[in-house]
Amino acid sequence: MKVSIDLNHNAIRMLEKAALAAAAEVLEVLYTDLVASQTMPFDTGDMQNNQTFVESTETGAVLITGSPQARRLYYHPEYNFQLGKNANAGAYWLEPYINGSKKEFVQTEFKEIFRRRTGI
């Protein structure tokens, strides 16, 4: 028995590009949901509104919070977070998306965005 496989390299490249674009788009959706959930610490709003952004590269995309205090605030739940502007502010603001109630959020959004971009 002989098997012959012909790969459509143009279609593969198109799918790879769509996956990278969908990854960047899903991180924008994640950021929007994060802001709407009001879980990031918020004093002047600089960390949430200006220092948190999605950066796309040739190999993927990443959600970055570039403010100097982000790491300290993220890993210290014992701090007394202001709740005036973000009612649910506290540490570990991405935890619901990692192991919590929204852990399927990114996968579900990615599937929808990828399907919309590719028609698959």
Phi and psi restraints in degrees (value plus and minus 20) as a CYANA .aco file:
   2 LYS   PHI    -138.7   -98.7
   2 LYS   PSI     113.7   153.7
   3 VAL   PHI    -140.0  -100.0
   3 VAL   PSI     113.6   153.6
   4 SER   PHI    -143.6  -103.6
   4 SER   PSI     109.9   149.9
   5 ILE   PHI    -141.5  -101.5
   5 ILE   PSI     105.2   145.2
   6 ASP   PHI    -131.6   -91.6
   6 ASP   PSI     100.9   140.9
   7 LEU   PHI    -113.9   -73.9
   7 LEU   PSI     118.1   158.1
   8 ASN   PHI    -112.8   -72.8
   8 ASN   PSI      73.6   113.6
   9 HIS   PHI     -84.2   -44.2
   9 HIS   PSI     -52.5   -12.5
  10 ASN   PHI     -85.2   -45.2
  10 ASN   PSI     -61.3   -21.3
  11 ALA   PHI     -86.7   -46.7
  11 ALA   PSI     -58.9   -18.9
  12 ILE   PHI     -83.6   -43.6
  12 ILE   PSI     -64.5   -24.5
  13 ARG   PHI     -82.3   -42.3
  13 ARG   PSI     -59.3   -19.3
  14 MET   PHI     -83.3   -43.3
  14 MET   PSI     -62.1   -22.1
  15 LEU   PHI     -86.8   -46.8
  15 LEU   PSI     -58.4   -18.4
  16 GLU   PHI     -83.9   -43.9
  16 GLU   PSI     -64.5   -24.5
  17 LYS   PHI     -83.3   -43.3
  17 LYS   PSI     -60.4   -20.4
  18 ALA   PHI     -84.5   -44.5
  18 ALA   PSI     -58.7   -18.7
  19 ALA   PHI     -85.0   -45.0
  19 ALA   PSI     -62.2   -22.2
  20 LEU   PHI     -85.8   -45.8
  20 LEU   PSI     -62.0   -22.0
  21 ALA   PHI     -86.2   -46.2
  21 ALA   PSI     -58.9   -18.9
  22 ALA   PHI     -86.2   -46.2
  22 ALA   PSI     -57.3   -17.3
  23 ALA   PHI     -82.3   -42.3
  23 ALA   PSI     -64.3   -24.3
  24 ALA   PHI     -84.5   -44.5
  24 ALA   PSI     -61.6   -21.6
  25 GLU   PHI     -86.8   -46.8
  25 GLU   PSI     -59.5   -19.5
  26 VAL   PHI     -87.4   -47.4
  26 VAL   PSI     -51.9   -11.9
  27 LEU   PHI     -89.0   -49.0
  27 LEU   PSI     -53.3   -13.3
  28 GLU   PHI     -84.7   -44.7
  28 GLU   PSI     -60.5   -20.5
  29 VAL   PHI     -85.7   -45.7
  29 VAL   PSI     -60.5   -20.5
  30 LEU   PHI     -80.6   -40.6
  30 LEU   PSI     -65.8   -25.8
  31 TYR   PHI     -80.5   -40.5
  31 TYR   PSI     -63.0   -23.0
  32 THR   PHI     -81.7   -41.7
  32 THR   PSI     -62.5   -22.5
  33 ASP   PHI     -87.5   -47.5
  33 ASP   PSI     -57.2   -17.2
  34 LEU   PHI     -82.0   -42.0
  34 LEU   PSI     -64.7   -24.7
  35 VAL   PHI     -84.8   -44.8
  35 VAL   PSI     -62.8   -22.8
  36 ALA   PHI     -85.0   -45.0
  36 ALA   PSI     -51.1   -11.1
  37 SER   PHI     -97.1   -57.1
  37 SER   PSI     -31.3     8.7
  38 GLN   PHI      34.8    74.8
  38 GLN   PSI      27.0    67.0
  39 THR   PHI    -125.3   -85.3
  39 THR   PSI     -35.8     4.2
  40 MET   PHI     -97.7   -57.7
  40 MET   PSI     122.4   162.4
  41 PRO   PHI     -78.2   -38.2
  41 PRO   PSI     121.2   161.2
  42 PHE   PHI    -161.2  -121.2
  42 PHE   PSI      91.9   131.9
  43 ASP   PHI    -129.1   -89.1
  43 ASP   PSI     -92.2   -52.2
  44 THR   PHI    -118.6   -78.6
  44 THR   PSI     -32.4     7.6
  45 GLY   PHI      72.9   112.9
  45 GLY   PSI     -22.2    17.8
  46 ASP   PHI     -85.2   -45.2
  46 ASP   PSI     -64.0   -24.0
  47 MET   PHI     -82.4   -42.4
  47 MET   PSI     -65.7   -25.7
  48 GLN   PHI     -94.8   -54.8
  48 GLN   PSI     -66.2   -26.2
  49 ASN   PHI    -110.5   -70.5
  49 ASN   PSI     -47.4    -7.4
  50 ASN   PHI    -137.3   -97.3
  50 ASN   PSI     -53.4   -13.4
  51 GLN   PHI    -115.9   -75.9
  51 GLN   PSI     -24.6    15.4
  52 THR   PHI    -129.3   -89.3
  52 THR   PSI     104.8   144.8
  53 PHE   PHI    -177.9  -137.9
  53 PHE   PSI     146.0   186.0
  54 VAL   PHI    -119.6   -79.6
  54 VAL   PSI     110.6   150.6
  55 GLU   PHI    -135.4   -95.4
  55 GLU   PSI     104.2   144.2
  56 SER   PHI    -121.8   -81.8
  56 SER   PSI     120.9   160.9
  57 THR   PHI    -148.7  -108.7
  57 THR   PSI    -197.6  -157.6
  58 GLU   PHI     -87.3   -47.3
  58 GLU   PSI     -44.1    -4.1
  59 THR   PHI    -127.8   -87.8
  59 THR   PSI     -18.9    21.1
  60 GLY   PHI     139.0   179.0
  60 GLY   PSI    -180.3  -140.3
  61 ALA   PHI    -162.9  -122.9
  61 ALA   PSI     135.2   175.2
  62 VAL   PHI    -164.4  -124.4
  62 VAL   PSI     123.1   163.1
  63 LEU   PHI    -111.2   -71.2
  63 LEU   PSI     102.5   142.5
  64 ILE   PHI    -138.4   -98.4
  64 ILE   PSI     115.2   155.2
  65 THR   PHI    -135.6   -95.6
  65 THR   PSI      86.3   126.3
  66 GLY   PHI    -116.3   -76.3
  66 GLY   PSI     -12.5    27.5
  67 SER   PHI     -96.3   -56.3
  67 SER   PSI     128.0   168.0
  68 PRO   PHI     -82.2   -42.2
  68 PRO   PSI     -49.7    -9.7
  69 GLN   PHI    -108.3   -68.3
  69 GLN   PSI     -25.7    14.3
  70 ALA   PHI     -78.5   -38.5
  70 ALA   PSI     -68.1   -28.1
  71 ARG   PHI     -82.7   -42.7
  71 ARG   PSI     -64.6   -24.6
  72 ARG   PHI     -81.8   -41.8
  72 ARG   PSI     -64.6   -24.6
  73 LEU   PHI     -89.7   -49.7
  73 LEU   PSI     -57.1   -17.1
  74 TYR   PHI     -84.5   -44.5
  74 TYR   PSI     -60.9   -20.9
  75 TYR   PHI    -118.7   -78.7
  75 TYR   PSI      -6.5    33.5
  76 HIS   PHI    -149.6  -109.6
  76 HIS   PSI      64.6   104.6
  77 PRO   PHI     -89.0   -49.0
  77 PRO   PSI     -34.4     5.6
  78 GLU   PHI     -95.1   -55.1
  78 GLU   PSI     -31.8     8.2
  79 TYR   PHI     -84.5   -44.5
  79 TYR   PSI     133.4   173.4
  80 ASN   PHI    -112.4   -72.4
  80 ASN   PSI      72.0   112.0
  81 PHE   PHI     -97.3   -57.3
  81 PHE   PSI     119.1   159.1
  82 GLN   PHI     -88.5   -48.5
  82 GLN   PSI     116.9   156.9
  83 LEU   PHI    -135.6   -95.6
  83 LEU   PSI     -10.9    29.1
  84 GLY   PHI     -87.2   -47.2
  84 GLY   PSI     -60.8   -20.8
  85 LYS   PHI    -121.5   -81.5
  85 LYS   PSI     -52.1   -12.1
  86 ASN   PHI    -143.7  -103.7
  86 ASN   PSI      84.9   124.9
  87 ALA   PHI     -82.7   -42.7
  87 ALA   PSI     -44.7    -4.7
  88 ASN   PHI    -129.7   -89.7
  88 ASN   PSI       0.3    40.3
  89 ALA   PHI     -80.1   -40.1
  89 ALA   PSI     121.6   161.6
  90 GLY   PHI     156.3   196.3
  90 GLY   PSI    -193.7  -153.7
  91 ALA   PHI     -96.9   -56.9
  91 ALA   PSI     151.1   191.1
  92 TYR   PHI      32.4    72.4
  92 TYR   PSI      24.4    64.4
  93 TRP   PHI     -86.8   -46.8
  93 TRP   PSI     -34.4     5.6
  94 LEU   PHI    -116.3   -76.3
  94 LEU   PSI     -26.1    13.9
  95 GLU   PHI     -77.3   -37.3
  95 GLU   PSI     -58.9   -18.9
  96 PRO   PHI     -78.2   -38.2
  96 PRO   PSI     -48.9    -8.9
  97 TYR   PHI    -104.8   -64.8
  97 TYR   PSI     -36.8     3.2
  98 ILE   PHI    -114.1   -74.1
  98 ILE   PSI     -74.5   -34.5
  99 ASN   PHI    -151.2  -111.2
  99 ASN   PSI     -18.9    21.1
 100 GLY   PHI    -120.8   -80.8
 100 GLY   PSI    -169.7  -129.7
 101 SER   PHI     -86.8   -46.8
 101 SER   PSI     -38.8     1.2
 102 LYS   PHI    -131.8   -91.8
 102 LYS   PSI       5.8    45.8
 103 LYS   PHI     -88.0   -48.0
 103 LYS   PSI     -38.6     1.4
 104 GLU   PHI    -112.5   -72.5
 104 GLU   PSI     -22.9    17.1
 105 PHE   PHI     -77.3   -37.3
 105 PHE   PSI     -72.7   -32.7
 106 VAL   PHI     -85.4   -45.4
 106 VAL   PSI     -64.4   -24.4
 107 GLN   PHI     -83.0   -43.0
 107 GLN   PSI     -64.3   -24.3
 108 THR   PHI     -83.5   -43.5
 108 THR   PSI     -66.6   -26.6
 109 GLU   PHI     -83.6   -43.6
 109 GLU   PSI     -60.8   -20.8
 110 PHE   PHI     -81.6   -41.6
 110 PHE   PSI     -65.5   -25.5
 111 LYS   PHI     -77.1   -37.1
 111 LYS   PSI     -65.7   -25.7
 112 GLU   PHI     -85.1   -45.1
 112 GLU   PSI     -64.9   -24.9
 113 ILE   PHI     -86.8   -46.8
 113 ILE   PSI     -63.9   -23.9
 114 PHE   PHI     -82.9   -42.9
 114 PHE   PSI     -62.8   -22.8
 115 ARG   PHI     -81.9   -41.9
 115 ARG   PSI     -61.8   -21.8
 116 ARG   PHI     -86.2   -46.2
 116 ARG   PSI     -59.4   -19.4
 117 ARG   PHI     -92.4   -52.4
 117 ARG   PSI     -52.3   -12.3
 118 THR   PHI    -127.5   -87.5
 118 THR   PSI     -41.5    -1.5
 119 GLY   PHI      59.1    99.1
 119 GLY   PSI      -9.2    30.8
